[in-house]
Amino acid sequence: VAIKQVSLQKQPQKELIINELLVLRQNKHPNIVDYLDSYLVGNKLWIIMEYMDGGPLSSVIREVHIAEGEMAAICRE
C-alpha cells in the first residue's frame, strides 16, 4: 500500500484535494491506482492507495517522451 499525507492547513484550495479523493473513490480502472481508504486526523488527510512502482507520474512524464496522440489517448482513458 501507499499512504499519501496531505496537510489541509497548508492547502489554499481544499476543494481540489477533496475532488481528488472523490475521483479516486469513484473510478475503478486497470490504469488508475486503487483507492483503499482515507482518514481525517486533525488537519491532516491520510489517503491509503495501491502502491505503484516507478515513482510519481510527473517524473515518468519528464523522463519518457510520449507523442501528442498517445498522451491524448491516455487522457481519454
PyMOL Python script that loads the backbone (N, CA, C, O; Angstrom):
from pymol import cmd

cmd.read_pdbstr("""\
ATOM      1  N   VAL A   1       0.836  -1.192   0.000  1.00  0.00           N
ATOM      2  CA  VAL A   1       0.000   0.000   0.000  1.00  0.00           C
ATOM      3  C   VAL A   1       0.879   1.254   0.000  1.00  0.00           C
ATOM      4  O   VAL A   1       2.057   1.200   0.353  1.00  0.00           O
ATOM      5  N   ALA A   2       0.302   2.351  -0.392  1.00  0.00           N
ATOM      6  CA  ALA A   2       0.945   3.661  -0.327  1.00  0.00           C
ATOM      7  C   ALA A   2       0.043   4.576   0.483  1.00  0.00           C
ATOM      8  O   ALA A   2      -1.182   4.498   0.394  1.00  0.00           O
ATOM      9  N   ILE A   3       0.656   5.436   1.268  1.00  0.00           N
ATOM     10  CA  ILE A   3      -0.108   6.371   2.090  1.00  0.00           C
ATOM     11  C   ILE A   3       0.303   7.780   1.719  1.00  0.00           C
ATOM     12  O   ILE A   3       1.477   8.138   1.804  1.00  0.00           O
ATOM     13  N   LYS A   4      -0.664   8.572   1.310  1.00  0.00           N
ATOM     14  CA  LYS A   4      -0.428   9.976   0.969  1.00  0.00           C
ATOM     15  C   LYS A   4      -0.948  10.823   2.121  1.00  0.00           C
ATOM     16  O   LYS A   4      -2.120  10.734   2.488  1.00  0.00           O
ATOM     17  N   GLN A   5      -0.080  11.635   2.683  1.00  0.00           N
ATOM     18  CA  GLN A   5      -0.472  12.510   3.784  1.00  0.00           C
ATOM     19  C   GLN A   5      -0.571  13.931   3.246  1.00  0.00           C
ATOM     20  O   GLN A   5       0.384  14.450   2.668  1.00  0.00           O
ATOM     21  N   VAL A   6      -1.717  14.555   3.436  1.00  0.00           N
ATOM     22  CA  VAL A   6      -1.955  15.904   2.952  1.00  0.00           C
ATOM     23  C   VAL A   6      -2.276  16.799   4.131  1.00  0.00           C
ATOM     24  O   VAL A   6      -3.211  16.527   4.883  1.00  0.00           O
ATOM     25  N   SER A   7      -1.506  17.869   4.299  1.00  0.00           N
ATOM     26  CA  SER A   7      -1.782  18.835   5.347  1.00  0.00           C
ATOM     27  C   SER A   7      -2.825  19.822   4.820  1.00  0.00           C
ATOM     28  O   SER A   7      -2.521  20.652   3.963  1.00  0.00           O
ATOM     29  N   LEU A   8      -4.036  19.732   5.325  1.00  0.00           N
ATOM     30  CA  LEU A   8      -5.104  20.612   4.855  1.00  0.00           C
ATOM     31  C   LEU A   8      -4.860  22.058   5.260  1.00  0.00           C
ATOM     32  O   LEU A   8      -5.337  22.981   4.599  1.00  0.00           O
ATOM     33  N   GLN A   9      -4.131  22.253   6.327  1.00  0.00           N
ATOM     34  CA  GLN A   9      -3.831  23.601   6.800  1.00  0.00           C
ATOM     35  C   GLN A   9      -2.996  24.364   5.764  1.00  0.00           C
ATOM     36  O   GLN A   9      -3.116  25.584   5.649  1.00  0.00           O
ATOM     37  N   LYS A  10      -2.158  23.653   5.019  1.00  0.00           N
ATOM     38  CA  LYS A  10      -1.272  24.288   4.035  1.00  0.00           C
ATOM     39  C   LYS A  10      -1.901  24.378   2.645  1.00  0.00           C
ATOM     40  O   LYS A  10      -1.275  24.897   1.721  1.00  0.00           O
ATOM     41  N   GLN A  11      -3.119  23.885   2.484  1.00  0.00           N
ATOM     42  CA  GLN A  11      -3.778  23.871   1.180  1.00  0.00           C
ATOM     43  C   GLN A  11      -4.735  25.044   1.039  1.00  0.00           C
ATOM     44  O   GLN A  11      -5.751  25.096   1.731  1.00  0.00           O
ATOM     45  N   PRO A  12      -4.422  25.997   0.141  1.00  0.00           N
ATOM     46  CA  PRO A  12      -5.333  27.129  -0.039  1.00  0.00           C
ATOM     47  C   PRO A  12      -6.644  26.718  -0.725  1.00  0.00           C
ATOM     48  O   PRO A  12      -7.680  27.351  -0.521  1.00  0.00           O
ATOM     49  N   GLN A  13      -6.592  25.648  -1.543  1.00  0.00           N
ATOM     50  CA  GLN A  13      -7.790  25.204  -2.257  1.00  0.00           C
ATOM     51  C   GLN A  13      -8.122  23.781  -1.833  1.00  0.00           C
ATOM     52  O   GLN A  13      -7.838  22.820  -2.549  1.00  0.00           O
ATOM     53  N   LYS A  14      -8.722  23.664  -0.673  1.00  0.00           N
ATOM     54  CA  LYS A  14      -9.040  22.353  -0.114  1.00  0.00           C
ATOM     55  C   LYS A  14      -9.990  21.559  -1.001  1.00  0.00           C
ATOM     56  O   LYS A  14      -9.976  20.328  -0.986  1.00  0.00           O
ATOM     57  N   GLU A  15     -10.806  22.253  -1.763  1.00  0.00           N
ATOM     58  CA  GLU A  15     -11.761  21.553  -2.630  1.00  0.00           C
ATOM     59  C   GLU A  15     -11.051  20.715  -3.697  1.00  0.00           C
ATOM     60  O   GLU A  15     -11.613  19.722  -4.160  1.00  0.00           O
ATOM     61  N   LEU A  16      -9.829  21.089  -4.098  1.00  0.00           N
ATOM     62  CA  LEU A  16      -9.077  20.285  -5.065  1.00  0.00           C
ATOM     63  C   LEU A  16      -8.669  18.944  -4.459  1.00  0.00           C
ATOM     64  O   LEU A  16      -8.692  17.921  -5.144  1.00  0.00           O
ATOM     65  N   ILE A  17      -8.301  18.945  -3.199  1.00  0.00           N
ATOM     66  CA  ILE A  17      -7.931  17.714  -2.505  1.00  0.00           C
ATOM     67  C   ILE A  17      -9.153  16.820  -2.350  1.00  0.00           C
ATOM     68  O   ILE A  17      -9.081  15.612  -2.577  1.00  0.00           O
ATOM     69  N   ILE A  18     -10.259  17.409  -1.968  1.00  0.00           N
ATOM     70  CA  ILE A  18     -11.497  16.639  -1.809  1.00  0.00           C
ATOM     71  C   ILE A  18     -11.926  16.066  -3.152  1.00  0.00           C
ATOM     72  O   ILE A  18     -12.382  14.925  -3.223  1.00  0.00           O
ATOM     73  N   ASN A  19     -11.784  16.850  -4.221  1.00  0.00           N
ATOM     74  CA  ASN A  19     -12.135  16.377  -5.557  1.00  0.00           C
ATOM     75  C   ASN A  19     -11.256  15.186  -5.962  1.00  0.00           C
ATOM     76  O   ASN A  19     -11.754  14.209  -6.520  1.00  0.00           O
ATOM     77  N   GLU A  20      -9.952  15.270  -5.680  1.00  0.00           N
ATOM     78  CA  GLU A  20      -9.049  14.157  -5.980  1.00  0.00           C
ATOM     79  C   GLU A  20      -9.495  12.892  -5.247  1.00  0.00           C
ATOM     80  O   GLU A  20      -9.503  11.802  -5.819  1.00  0.00           O
ATOM     81  N   LEU A  21      -9.857  13.047  -4.011  1.00  0.00           N
ATOM     82  CA  LEU A  21     -10.312  11.917  -3.210  1.00  0.00           C
ATOM     83  C   LEU A  21     -11.587  11.308  -3.799  1.00  0.00           C
ATOM     84  O   LEU A  21     -11.701  10.087  -3.903  1.00  0.00           O
ATOM     85  N   LEU A  22     -12.531  12.146  -4.180  1.00  0.00           N
ATOM     86  CA  LEU A  22     -13.780  11.650  -4.762  1.00  0.00           C
ATOM     87  C   LEU A  22     -13.537  10.926  -6.079  1.00  0.00           C
ATOM     88  O   LEU A  22     -14.153   9.894  -6.347  1.00  0.00           O
ATOM     89  N   VAL A  23     -12.640  11.464  -6.903  1.00  0.00           N
ATOM     90  CA  VAL A  23     -12.313  10.820  -8.180  1.00  0.00           C
ATOM     91  C   VAL A  23     -11.694   9.449  -7.935  1.00  0.00           C
ATOM     92  O   VAL A  23     -12.051   8.475  -8.598  1.00  0.00           O
ATOM     93  N   LEU A  24     -10.768   9.373  -6.987  1.00  0.00           N
ATOM     94  CA  LEU A  24     -10.148   8.088  -6.655  1.00  0.00           C
ATOM     95  C   LEU A  24     -11.186   7.076  -6.171  1.00  0.00           C
ATOM     96  O   LEU A  24     -11.152   5.908  -6.558  1.00  0.00           O
ATOM     97  N   ARG A  25     -12.098   7.529  -5.332  1.00  0.00           N
ATOM     98  CA  ARG A  25     -13.106   6.626  -4.754  1.00  0.00           C
ATOM     99  C   ARG A  25     -14.076   6.101  -5.798  1.00  0.00           C
ATOM    100  O   ARG A  25     -14.517   4.955  -5.710  1.00  0.00           O
ATOM    101  N   GLN A  26     -14.415   6.923  -6.785  1.00  0.00           N
ATOM    102  CA  GLN A  26     -15.477   6.579  -7.723  1.00  0.00           C
ATOM    103  C   GLN A  26     -14.998   5.859  -8.978  1.00  0.00           C
ATOM    104  O   GLN A  26     -15.809   5.279  -9.700  1.00  0.00           O
ATOM    105  N   ASN A  27     -13.702   5.885  -9.250  1.00  0.00           N
ATOM    106  CA  ASN A  27     -13.216   5.323 -10.511  1.00  0.00           C
ATOM    107  C   ASN A  27     -12.389   4.070 -10.292  1.00  0.00           C
ATOM    108  O   ASN A  27     -11.427   4.062  -9.524  1.00  0.00           O
ATOM    109  N   LYS A  28     -12.778   3.032 -10.973  1.00  0.00           N
ATOM    110  CA  LYS A  28     -12.041   1.758 -10.973  1.00  0.00           C
ATOM    111  C   LYS A  28     -11.623   1.490 -12.418  1.00  0.00           C
ATOM    112  O   LYS A  28     -12.462   1.398 -13.313  1.00  0.00           O
ATOM    113  N   HIS A  29     -10.320   1.368 -12.626  1.00  0.00           N
ATOM    114  CA  HIS A  29      -9.790   1.125 -13.966  1.00  0.00           C
ATOM    115  C   HIS A  29      -8.419   0.488 -13.803  1.00  0.00           C
ATOM    116  O   HIS A  29      -7.695   0.830 -12.869  1.00  0.00           O
ATOM    117  N   PRO A  30      -8.047  -0.425 -14.683  1.00  0.00           N
ATOM    118  CA  PRO A  30      -6.728  -1.067 -14.556  1.00  0.00           C
ATOM    119  C   PRO A  30      -5.556  -0.085 -14.599  1.00  0.00           C
ATOM    120  O   PRO A  30      -4.475  -0.395 -14.098  1.00  0.00           O
ATOM    121  N   ASN A  31      -5.755   1.089 -15.187  1.00  0.00           N
ATOM    122  CA  ASN A  31      -4.682   2.071 -15.311  1.00  0.00           C
ATOM    123  C   ASN A  31      -4.752   3.190 -14.282  1.00  0.00           C
ATOM    124  O   ASN A  31      -4.019   4.174 -14.380  1.00  0.00           O
ATOM    125  N   ILE A  32      -5.630   3.044 -13.299  1.00  0.00           N
ATOM    126  CA  ILE A  32      -5.754   4.040 -12.228  1.00  0.00           C
ATOM    127  C   ILE A  32      -5.456   3.353 -10.901  1.00  0.00           C
ATOM    128  O   ILE A  32      -5.951   2.259 -10.631  1.00  0.00           O
ATOM    129  N   VAL A  33      -4.650   4.002 -10.084  1.00  0.00           N
ATOM    130  CA  VAL A  33      -4.311   3.465  -8.768  1.00  0.00           C
ATOM    131  C   VAL A  33      -5.591   3.257  -7.961  1.00  0.00           C
ATOM    132  O   VAL A  33      -6.465   4.123  -7.936  1.00  0.00           O
ATOM    133  N   ASP A  34      -5.693   2.100  -7.301  1.00  0.00           N
ATOM    134  CA  ASP A  34      -6.881   1.796  -6.494  1.00  0.00           C
ATOM    135  C   ASP A  34      -6.880   2.587  -5.191  1.00  0.00           C
ATOM    136  O   ASP A  34      -5.880   2.639  -4.475  1.00  0.00           O
ATOM    137  N   TYR A  35      -8.011   3.193  -4.905  1.00  0.00           N
ATOM    138  CA  TYR A  35      -8.241   3.861  -3.625  1.00  0.00           C
ATOM    139  C   TYR A  35      -8.666   2.786  -2.626  1.00  0.00           C
ATOM    140  O   TYR A  35      -9.508   1.943  -2.937  1.00  0.00           O
ATOM    141  N   LEU A  36      -8.089   2.815  -1.439  1.00  0.00           N
ATOM    142  CA  LEU A  36      -8.457   1.844  -0.414  1.00  0.00           C
ATOM    143  C   LEU A  36      -9.250   2.473   0.722  1.00  0.00           C
ATOM    144  O   LEU A  36     -10.280   1.940   1.133  1.00  0.00           O
ATOM    145  N   ASP A  37      -8.772   3.609   1.232  1.00  0.00           N
ATOM    146  CA  ASP A  37      -9.461   4.249   2.355  1.00  0.00           C
ATOM    147  C   ASP A  37      -8.859   5.624   2.585  1.00  0.00           C
ATOM    148  O   ASP A  37      -7.851   5.979   1.975  1.00  0.00           O
ATOM    149  N   SER A  38      -9.478   6.394   3.464  1.00  0.00           N
ATOM    150  CA  SER A  38      -8.928   7.692   3.848  1.00  0.00           C
ATOM    151  C   SER A  38      -9.394   8.024   5.258  1.00  0.00           C
ATOM    152  O   SER A  38     -10.436   7.562   5.724  1.00  0.00           O
ATOM    153  N   TYR A  39      -8.575   8.849   5.922  1.00  0.00           N
ATOM    154  CA  TYR A  39      -8.857   9.251   7.300  1.00  0.00           C
ATOM    155  C   TYR A  39      -8.514  10.714   7.469  1.00  0.00           C
ATOM    156  O   TYR A  39      -7.518  11.192   6.925  1.00  0.00           O
ATOM    157  N   LEU A  40      -9.322  11.415   8.210  1.00  0.00           N
ATOM    158  CA  LEU A  40      -9.032  12.794   8.574  1.00  0.00           C
ATOM    159  C   LEU A  40      -8.648  12.803  10.049  1.00  0.00           C
ATOM    160  O   LEU A  40      -9.456  12.461  10.913  1.00  0.00           O
ATOM    161  N   VAL A  41      -7.406  13.198  10.330  1.00  0.00           N
ATOM    162  CA  VAL A  41      -6.893  13.254  11.694  1.00  0.00           C
ATOM    163  C   VAL A  41      -6.382  14.669  11.919  1.00  0.00           C
ATOM    164  O   VAL A  41      -5.334  15.053  11.399  1.00  0.00           O
ATOM    165  N   GLY A  42      -7.124  15.432  12.689  1.00  0.00           N
ATOM    166  CA  GLY A  42      -6.766  16.835  12.888  1.00  0.00           C
ATOM    167  C   GLY A  42      -6.832  17.578  11.556  1.00  0.00           C
ATOM    168  O   GLY A  42      -7.856  17.547  10.873  1.00  0.00           O
ATOM    169  N   ASN A  43      -5.746  18.239  11.191  1.00  0.00           N
ATOM    170  CA  ASN A  43      -5.675  18.959   9.919  1.00  0.00           C
ATOM    171  C   ASN A  43      -4.995  18.144   8.829  1.00  0.00           C
ATOM    172  O   ASN A  43      -4.622  18.693   7.792  1.00  0.00           O
ATOM    173  N   LYS A  44      -4.829  16.845   9.045  1.00  0.00           N
ATOM    174  CA  LYS A  44      -4.155  16.006   8.064  1.00  0.00           C
ATOM    175  C   LYS A  44      -5.111  14.979   7.482  1.00  0.00           C
ATOM    176  O   LYS A  44      -5.842  14.304   8.207  1.00  0.00           O
ATOM    177  N   LEU A  45      -5.093  14.876   6.163  1.00  0.00           N
ATOM    178  CA  LEU A  45      -5.872  13.872   5.452  1.00  0.00           C
ATOM    179  C   LEU A  45      -4.912  12.769   5.034  1.00  0.00           C
ATOM    180  O   LEU A  45      -3.910  13.039   4.373  1.00  0.00           O
ATOM    181  N   TRP A  46      -5.204  11.546   5.406  1.00  0.00           N
ATOM    182  CA  TRP A  46      -4.394  10.383   5.069  1.00  0.00           C
ATOM    183  C   TRP A  46      -5.172   9.578   4.025  1.00  0.00           C
ATOM    184  O   TRP A  46      -6.287   9.125   4.287  1.00  0.00           O
ATOM    185  N   ILE A  47      -4.581   9.404   2.846  1.00  0.00           N
ATOM    186  CA  ILE A  47      -5.224   8.655   1.769  1.00  0.00           C
ATOM    187  C   ILE A  47      -4.426   7.370   1.553  1.00  0.00           C
ATOM    188  O   ILE A  47      -3.226   7.413   1.283  1.00  0.00           O
ATOM    189  N   ILE A  48      -5.097   6.237   1.673  1.00  0.00           N
ATOM    190  CA  ILE A  48      -4.451   4.936   1.507  1.00  0.00           C
ATOM    191  C   ILE A  48      -4.813   4.418   0.117  1.00  0.00           C
ATOM    192  O   ILE A  48      -5.986   4.302  -0.238  1.00  0.00           O
ATOM    193  N   MET A  49      -3.763   4.108  -0.664  1.00  0.00           N
ATOM    194  CA  MET A  49      -3.946   3.697  -2.052  1.00  0.00           C
ATOM    195  C   MET A  49      -3.078   2.479  -2.355  1.00  0.00           C
ATOM    196  O   MET A  49      -2.204   2.100  -1.575  1.00  0.00           O
ATOM    197  N   GLU A  50      -3.345   1.890  -3.492  1.00  0.00           N
ATOM    198  CA  GLU A  50      -2.497   0.826  -4.012  1.00  0.00           C
ATOM    199  C   GLU A  50      -1.108   1.405  -4.292  1.00  0.00           C
ATOM    200  O   GLU A  50      -0.994   2.539  -4.758  1.00  0.00           O
ATOM    201  N   TYR A  51      -0.060   0.641  -4.012  1.00  0.00           N
ATOM    202  CA  TYR A  51       1.305   1.086  -4.285  1.00  0.00           C
ATOM    203  C   TYR A  51       1.649   0.797  -5.740  1.00  0.00           C
ATOM    204  O   TYR A  51       1.376  -0.292  -6.246  1.00  0.00           O
ATOM    205  N   MET A  52       2.249   1.775  -6.407  1.00  0.00           N
ATOM    206  CA  MET A  52       2.682   1.611  -7.793  1.00  0.00           C
ATOM    207  C   MET A  52       4.176   1.863  -7.888  1.00  0.00           C
ATOM    208  O   MET A  52       4.664   2.897  -7.430  1.00  0.00           O
ATOM    209  N   ASP A  53       4.911   0.919  -8.482  1.00  0.00           N
ATOM    210  CA  ASP A  53       6.336   1.116  -8.735  1.00  0.00           C
ATOM    211  C   ASP A  53       6.539   2.191  -9.790  1.00  0.00           C
ATOM    212  O   ASP A  53       5.633   2.476 -10.573  1.00  0.00           O
ATOM    213  N   GLY A  54       7.706   2.780  -9.814  1.00  0.00           N
ATOM    214  CA  GLY A  54       8.050   3.700 -10.893  1.00  0.00           C
ATOM    215  C   GLY A  54       8.051   5.159 -10.494  1.00  0.00           C
ATOM    216  O   GLY A  54       8.439   6.004 -11.299  1.00  0.00           O
ATOM    217  N   GLY A  55       7.633   5.488  -9.289  1.00  0.00           N
ATOM    218  CA  GLY A  55       7.640   6.877  -8.854  1.00  0.00           C
ATOM    219  C   GLY A  55       6.409   7.634  -9.304  1.00  0.00           C
ATOM    220  O   GLY A  55       5.489   7.054  -9.882  1.00  0.00           O
ATOM    221  N   PRO A  56       6.394   8.932  -9.039  1.00  0.00           N
ATOM    222  CA  PRO A  56       5.216   9.738  -9.387  1.00  0.00           C
ATOM    223  C   PRO A  56       5.076   9.912 -10.898  1.00  0.00           C
ATOM    224  O   PRO A  56       6.060   9.872 -11.638  1.00  0.00           O
ATOM    225  N   LEU A  57       3.858  10.101 -11.331  1.00  0.00           N
ATOM    226  CA  LEU A  57       3.566  10.286 -12.754  1.00  0.00           C
ATOM    227  C   LEU A  57       4.335  11.464 -13.328  1.00  0.00           C
ATOM    228  O   LEU A  57       4.769  11.414 -14.479  1.00  0.00           O
ATOM    229  N   SER A  58       4.511  12.519 -12.549  1.00  0.00           N
ATOM    230  CA  SER A  58       5.235  13.696 -13.045  1.00  0.00           C
ATOM    231  C   SER A  58       6.664  13.333 -13.448  1.00  0.00           C
ATOM    232  O   SER A  58       7.179  13.873 -14.426  1.00  0.00           O
ATOM    233  N   SER A  59       7.307  12.436 -12.718  1.00  0.00           N
ATOM    234  CA  SER A  59       8.665  12.005 -13.070  1.00  0.00           C
ATOM    235  C   SER A  59       8.663  11.189 -14.356  1.00  0.00           C
ATOM    236  O   SER A  59       9.536  11.360 -15.207  1.00  0.00           O
ATOM    237  N   VAL A  60       7.695  10.313 -14.494  1.00  0.00           N
ATOM    238  CA  VAL A  60       7.597   9.490 -15.698  1.00  0.00           C
ATOM    239  C   VAL A  60       7.380  10.364 -16.918  1.00  0.00           C
ATOM    240  O   VAL A  60       7.986  10.127 -17.963  1.00  0.00           O
ATOM    241  N   ILE A  61       6.530  11.366 -16.804  1.00  0.00           N
ATOM    242  CA  ILE A  61       6.241  12.258 -17.929  1.00  0.00           C
ATOM    243  C   ILE A  61       7.497  13.026 -18.345  1.00  0.00           C
ATOM    244  O   ILE A  61       7.741  13.219 -19.536  1.00  0.00           O
ATOM    245  N   ARG A  62       8.293  13.464 -17.365  1.00  0.00           N
ATOM    246  CA  ARG A  62       9.532  14.190 -17.686  1.00  0.00           C
ATOM    247  C   ARG A  62      10.570  13.297 -18.349  1.00  0.00           C
ATOM    248  O   ARG A  62      11.314  13.751 -19.219  1.00  0.00           O
ATOM    249  N   GLU A  63      10.627  12.040 -17.948  1.00  0.00           N
ATOM    250  CA  GLU A  63      11.681  11.137 -18.417  1.00  0.00           C
ATOM    251  C   GLU A  63      11.351  10.417 -19.712  1.00  0.00           C
ATOM    252  O   GLU A  63      12.262  10.042 -20.451  1.00  0.00           O
ATOM    253  N   VAL A  64      10.089  10.217 -20.004  1.00  0.00           N
ATOM    254  CA  VAL A  64       9.674   9.440 -21.167  1.00  0.00           C
ATOM    255  C   VAL A  64       8.970  10.361 -22.156  1.00  0.00           C
ATOM    256  O   VAL A  64       8.019  11.062 -21.809  1.00  0.00           O
ATOM    257  N   HIS A  65       9.455  10.344 -23.392  1.00  0.00           N
ATOM    258  CA  HIS A  65       8.800  11.153 -24.427  1.00  0.00           C
ATOM    259  C   HIS A  65       7.571  10.404 -24.929  1.00  0.00           C
ATOM    260  O   HIS A  65       7.666   9.256 -25.363  1.00  0.00           O
ATOM    261  N   ILE A  66       6.430  11.055 -24.866  1.00  0.00           N
ATOM    262  CA  ILE A  66       5.182  10.474 -25.338  1.00  0.00           C
ATOM    263  C   ILE A  66       4.632  11.398 -26.419  1.00  0.00           C
ATOM    264  O   ILE A  66       4.498  12.604 -26.215  1.00  0.00           O
ATOM    265  N   ALA A  67       4.319  10.819 -27.555  1.00  0.00           N
ATOM    266  CA  ALA A  67       3.766  11.601 -28.659  1.00  0.00           C
ATOM    267  C   ALA A  67       2.426  12.205 -28.247  1.00  0.00           C
ATOM    268  O   ALA A  67       1.728  11.663 -27.390  1.00  0.00           O
ATOM    269  N   GLU A  68       2.081  13.307 -28.851  1.00  0.00           N
ATOM    270  CA  GLU A  68       0.851  14.021 -28.501  1.00  0.00           C
ATOM    271  C   GLU A  68      -0.382  13.139 -28.630  1.00  0.00           C
ATOM    272  O   GLU A  68      -1.269  13.181 -27.776  1.00  0.00           O
ATOM    273  N   GLY A  69      -0.444  12.345 -29.682  1.00  0.00           N
ATOM    274  CA  GLY A  69      -1.588  11.452 -29.881  1.00  0.00           C
ATOM    275  C   GLY A  69      -1.694  10.398 -28.799  1.00  0.00           C
ATOM    276  O   GLY A  69      -2.793  10.069 -28.352  1.00  0.00           O
ATOM    277  N   GLU A  70      -0.545   9.861 -28.370  1.00  0.00           N
ATOM    278  CA  GLU A  70      -0.535   8.879 -27.283  1.00  0.00           C
ATOM    279  C   GLU A  70      -0.990   9.516 -25.977  1.00  0.00           C
ATOM    280  O   GLU A  70      -1.756   8.915 -25.223  1.00  0.00           O
ATOM    281  N   MET A  71      -0.518  10.735 -25.710  1.00  0.00           N
ATOM    282  CA  MET A  71      -0.918  11.435 -24.496  1.00  0.00           C
ATOM    283  C   MET A  71      -2.425  11.686 -24.501  1.00  0.00           C
ATOM    284  O   MET A  71      -3.079  11.547 -23.467  1.00  0.00           O
ATOM    285  N   ALA A  72      -2.977  12.052 -25.650  1.00  0.00           N
ATOM    286  CA  ALA A  72      -4.416  12.281 -25.762  1.00  0.00           C
ATOM    287  C   ALA A  72      -5.190  10.997 -25.468  1.00  0.00           C
ATOM    288  O   ALA A  72      -6.216  11.028 -24.788  1.00  0.00           O
ATOM    289  N   ALA A  73      -4.693   9.864 -25.983  1.00  0.00           N
ATOM    290  CA  ALA A  73      -5.359   8.577 -25.740  1.00  0.00           C
ATOM    291  C   ALA A  73      -5.320   8.212 -24.261  1.00  0.00           C
ATOM    292  O   ALA A  73      -6.301   7.704 -23.717  1.00  0.00           O
ATOM    293  N   ILE A  74      -4.189   8.469 -23.611  1.00  0.00           N
ATOM    294  CA  ILE A  74      -4.064   8.190 -22.177  1.00  0.00           C
ATOM    295  C   ILE A  74      -5.045   9.045 -21.386  1.00  0.00           C
ATOM    296  O   ILE A  74      -5.703   8.555 -20.468  1.00  0.00           O
ATOM    297  N   CYS A  75      -5.143  10.322 -21.742  1.00  0.00           N
ATOM    298  CA  CYS A  75      -6.055  11.232 -21.025  1.00  0.00           C
ATOM    299  C   CYS A  75      -7.513  10.834 -21.226  1.00  0.00           C
ATOM    300  O   CYS A  75      -8.325  10.984 -20.312  1.00  0.00           O
ATOM    301  N   ARG A  76      -7.856  10.327 -22.415  1.00  0.00           N
ATOM    302  CA  ARG A  76      -9.237   9.899 -22.663  1.00  0.00           C
ATOM    303  C   ARG A  76      -9.629   8.730 -21.778  1.00  0.00           C
ATOM    304  O   ARG A  76     -10.782   8.617 -21.362  1.00  0.00           O
ATOM    305  N   GLU A  77      -8.656   7.851 -21.486  1.00  0.00           N
ATOM    306  CA  GLU A  77      -8.951   6.692 -20.630  1.00  0.00           C
ATOM    307  C   GLU A  77      -9.296   7.165 -19.239  1.00  0.00           C
ATOM    308  O   GLU A  77      -9.578   6.349 -18.361  1.00  0.00           O
TER     309      GLU A  77
END
""", "prot")
cmd.dss("prot")
cmd.show_as("cartoon", "prot")
cmd.util.cbc("prot")
cmd.orient("prot")
